[in-house]
Amino acid sequence: METNKKGFVGRIRAMGWGFAAMLFIGGILFWGAFNTAMEWTNREEFCISCHEMKDNVYQEYRNTIHASNRSGVRATCPDCHVPKAWGPKMIRKIQASNEVLHKVLGTIDTPEKFNAKRLELAKHEWERMKKTDSRECRNCHNYDGFDYAEQGRRSSKAHQTGLNEGKTCIDCHKGIAHTLPEVEQAIGAPKQGATPEEFHPPVKPEEAKPEADKPAKG
């Protein structure tokens, strides 16, 4: 046994720089293939390759400002739903593997099934964006870059108020790219919909900016 070990180690040593070079080249090839696969799955074409997405949320997205606007700048599916940073991106990819299971199970393979799950799916995404301070939104939109003088009066006031209250993009901009779930109201038949508070959650006292820090009136 000892002889076999020495023989194996000896062969590795005999390979020397050639073996190290092979490992290095192999690592580059592996990383290139892995990165290529990640980028391939980060395309809008990949996201809508299943009819569950193409026939539902993609059709809603096409009629929004993120898909068509005067400047021609588009935010595609991965821009909003996949982190740019490598670590968070890998975590998101692992989490998304659960979608393959539901594809096989046919969980949302018809418009009726999709709409029945719309509120649940929306809540998952709202919660994710809330936890990350709307990280993907801030790839293009950032409070620090706002020129309030160039905004409409209503937008300027809302953005400054939101900043002072510690709000993040998704607190006010739910439904910016997809149809909102129905709102549950105390009239008519039950809709199994969202409550108004889920669209615009009340500000918690600890999240609000202290009065002393707010600009004085007059």
HUCORCOR-V908485 format. One line per field, one symbol per residue. phi: phi as a letter, one per 30 degrees, with the letter a starting at -180 (. if undefined). burial: # if it has 24 or more other ideal C-beta (glycine too) atoms within 12 Angstrom, else .. Layout:
phi: ???
burial: ???
This chain:
phi: .ddddddddddddddhdddddddddddddddddddddddddcceeddcdcdedddcddddddccddcbadcidccceddccbddddeeddddddddddddeddddidbdbedddddcedddddddddddddchheddddccbedcdcdddddeddeddddddddcidbeddccdidbbddddcdbdbidechcddedddbddddeddddeedcddddi
burial: .....................................#..##.#..#..#.##..###.##....##.......#########........##..#..#........#.....##.###.##..##.###.#.####...#.................#..##.#.###############...........##...##...................
